[in-house]
């Protein structure tokens, strides 16, 4: 009976986390979620593991093993070597959120065997292969202590008690003047003196984002020779720009 209670949430939450990660994982092809296992798979793709710990409603670690093709593509980018951990972090955050309200630490890249072995030693893990034409192209690994029931992870009840756990967590706050889209060719052609036109009219409010999510708007002010933002509008959930 104990095994059934432990395994069932791991399977359901592991597959949900893998589906969420796939939506944001940079890959060269369309992957699908395979059958979860409970020991480190033997057929890991040659590449790197990106791991991050989380805490909040539960605590644990999430990791994804990506193939060498993605590692090489980021290393040989026309813009210079790009950080693998930062590229994969959004996918890890999406996966961890399937366990409830949690905060993810910065991700770190390591060797697949080392990363997944350390994760497995933290508790009872689940490993979900991500397949392309039946071949393992990536692996999502997850461990939580304790594992929440799937219904509890989806529940929105008792929100205040859950958010109290996050009061002392530091968040990244960004002020955004505007955005634009550029091709790689246009980006590489930039030089000192170039002007980049943004999608915001002069005098328009500045966006205030917390961990990339728009939460408020305001106007630019100067405080002791430093720029600041005077908040003029707080946005309700769902009011942020997509």
C-alpha positions in Angstrom: 0.0 0.0 0.0 2.8 2.4 0.9 4.5 1.9 -2.5 1.2 2.6 -4.4 0.7 5.9 -2.5 4.3 7.0 -3.2 4.6 5.9 -6.9 1.3 7.2 -8.2 1.9 10.9 -7.4 5.4 10.6 -8.8 4.2 9.3 -12.1 1.4 11.9 -12.5 3.4 14.8 -11.4 6.5 13.7 -13.2 4.6 13.5 -16.5 2.9 16.8 -15.9 6.3 18.4 -15.2 7.8 16.9 -18.3 4.9 18.3 -20.5 5.4 21.7 -19.0 9.2 21.6 -19.5 8.8 20.5 -23.2 6.9 23.7 -24.0 9.9 25.8 -23.1 12.9 23.5 -23.6 15.0 24.6 -26.6 15.2 21.5 -28.8 15.8 20.9 -32.5 12.8 18.6 -33.0 9.4 17.7 -31.6 9.7 15.6 -28.5 7.1 13.5 -26.7 6.9 12.3 -23.1 7.9 8.7 -22.5 7.2 6.3 -19.6 8.6 7.4 -16.3 11.1 5.3 -14.4 12.4 5.5 -10.8 16.1 4.9 -11.3 18.6 6.8 -13.4 18.1 5.7 -17.0 21.0 3.8 -18.6 20.5 5.4 -22.1 21.1 9.0 -21.1 21.8 11.3 -24.1 25.4 12.4 -24.4 25.4 16.1 -23.4 24.9 18.0 -20.2 22.6 18.0 -17.2 21.1 21.3 -15.9 20.0 21.1 -12.3 18.2 23.5 -9.9 16.9 23.1 -6.4 13.5 24.6 -5.3 11.7 25.3 -2.1 8.2 26.6 -1.1 5.1 24.4 -0.8 7.6 21.5 -1.0 11.3 21.3 -1.6 13.5 19.2 -3.9 15.4 19.4 -7.2 14.6 19.4 -10.9 17.0 18.6 -13.7 17.0 18.0 -17.4 19.6 16.2 -19.5 20.0 17.7 -23.0 21.9 16.4 -26.0 25.3 17.5 -27.1 23.7 19.1 -30.2 22.0 21.8 -28.0 25.2 22.3 -26.0 27.2 22.8 -29.1 24.6 25.1 -30.7 24.7 27.4 -27.7 28.5 27.3 -27.5 28.9 28.2 -31.1 26.2 30.9 -31.4 26.9 33.8 -33.7 26.4 36.0 -30.6 29.2 34.2 -28.8 28.9 31.4 -26.3 25.5 31.4 -24.6 24.9 30.0 -21.1 23.2 26.6 -21.2 21.9 26.9 -17.6 20.1 30.2 -18.4 18.7 28.8 -21.6 17.1 25.8 -19.8 16.1 27.6 -16.6 12.6 28.6 -17.9 11.8 24.9 -18.7 12.9 23.9 -15.2 10.8 26.6 -13.6 7.7 25.4 -15.6 8.3 21.8 -14.5 8.8 22.7 -10.8 5.6 24.8 -10.7 3.6 21.6 -11.3 4.4 20.8 -7.6 2.7 23.9 -6.4 4.0 27.4 -5.5 7.8 27.0 -5.3 10.8 29.2 -6.0 13.7 27.9 -8.1 17.3 28.6 -7.4 19.6 29.5 -10.3 20.4 26.4 -12.4 23.8 24.8 -12.8 25.2 22.7 -15.6 27.1 19.5 -14.8 27.8 16.0 -16.2 24.6 13.9 -16.6 25.7 11.1 -14.3 26.8 13.4 -11.6 23.7 15.6 -11.7 21.1 12.9 -11.8 23.0 10.8 -9.2 23.0 13.7 -6.8 19.3 14.3 -7.4 18.5 10.6 -6.8 20.2 10.8 -3.4 17.8 13.5 -2.2 14.8 11.3 -2.0 12.5 9.2 -4.2 13.0 10.6 -7.7 11.2 10.1 -11.0 12.9 10.2 -14.4 10.9 11.0 -17.6 12.5 10.3 -21.0 11.7 12.8 -23.7 11.6 10.9 -27.0 12.0 11.6 -30.7 10.9 8.8 -33.0 11.3 6.4 -30.0 14.9 7.5 -29.2 15.7 9.3 -25.9 16.8 12.8 -26.8 16.5 14.3 -23.3 15.5 13.3 -19.7 13.5 15.3 -17.1 14.3 14.3 -13.5 12.4 15.4 -10.4 12.5 14.8 -6.7 10.4 16.4 -4.0 10.4 16.0 -0.2 7.6 15.4 0.4 5.8 14.6 -2.8 2.5 16.5 -2.8 -0.7 14.8 -3.9 -1.4 15.8 -7.5 -4.8 17.4 -6.5 -3.0 19.4 -3.8 -0.4 20.7 -6.3 -3.3 22.0 -8.5 -5.4 23.3 -5.6 -5.7 27.1 -5.1 -7.1 26.8 -1.6 -5.4 28.2 1.5 -3.4 30.5 -0.8 -2.3 32.9 2.1 -0.7 30.1 4.0 1.2 28.9 1.0 2.4 32.4 0.1 3.6 33.1 3.6 6.4 30.6 2.8 7.6 33.0 0.1 7.7 36.3 2.0 11.5 36.3 2.5 12.3 35.2 -1.0 14.2 37.8 -3.1 12.7 38.5 -6.6 14.3 40.0 -9.7 12.5 43.4 -10.5 13.1 44.9 -13.9 12.0 48.3 -15.4 11.3 48.0 -19.2 11.2 51.0 -21.5 9.9 49.0 -24.4 10.6 46.0 -26.7 11.4 45.3 -30.3 12.1 42.3 -32.5 15.3 41.9 -34.6 16.7 39.3 -36.8 20.1 37.8 -36.0 21.5 39.7 -39.1 20.2 43.0 -37.7 21.5 42.2 -34.2 25.0 41.4 -35.5 25.0 44.7 -37.6 24.7 46.9 -34.5 27.5 49.3 -33.8 28.1 52.2 -31.5 25.8 55.0 -32.5 23.1 52.7 -33.9 19.5 53.6 -32.8 17.1 50.8 -31.9 13.4 51.8 -32.2 11.2 50.4 -29.4 7.4 49.7 -29.5 6.7 52.5 -27.0 5.8 56.1 -27.7 7.8 58.8 -25.9 6.3 59.7 -22.6 4.5 56.3 -22.2 4.5 54.5 -18.9 7.4 52.2 -18.1 6.6 48.6 -17.3 7.7 47.0 -14.0 8.3 43.3 -14.2 8.9 40.8 -11.4 10.7 37.7 -12.6 9.6 38.6 -16.1 5.9 39.1 -15.3 4.3 42.5 -15.7 2.9 43.7 -12.3 2.8 47.5 -12.5 3.4 50.6 -14.6 5.0 53.9 -13.7 7.0 56.9 -14.7 10.7 57.5 -14.6 12.0 59.7 -11.8 15.5 60.7 -10.7 16.5 60.0 -7.0 19.9 61.3 -5.9 21.3 61.0 -9.4 19.9 57.5 -9.9 16.9 56.5 -12.0 13.8 55.3 -10.2 10.2 54.4 -11.0 7.1 56.1 -9.5 4.3 53.5 -9.6 1.2 54.8 -11.2 -0.8 51.6 -11.9 -0.9 48.1 -10.3 -2.1 45.5 -12.7 -4.5 42.7 -11.7 -3.6 39.1 -12.4 -4.1 38.3 -16.0 -3.6 41.9 -17.1 0.0 41.5 -18.0 1.2 41.6 -21.6 1.5 38.2 -23.2 
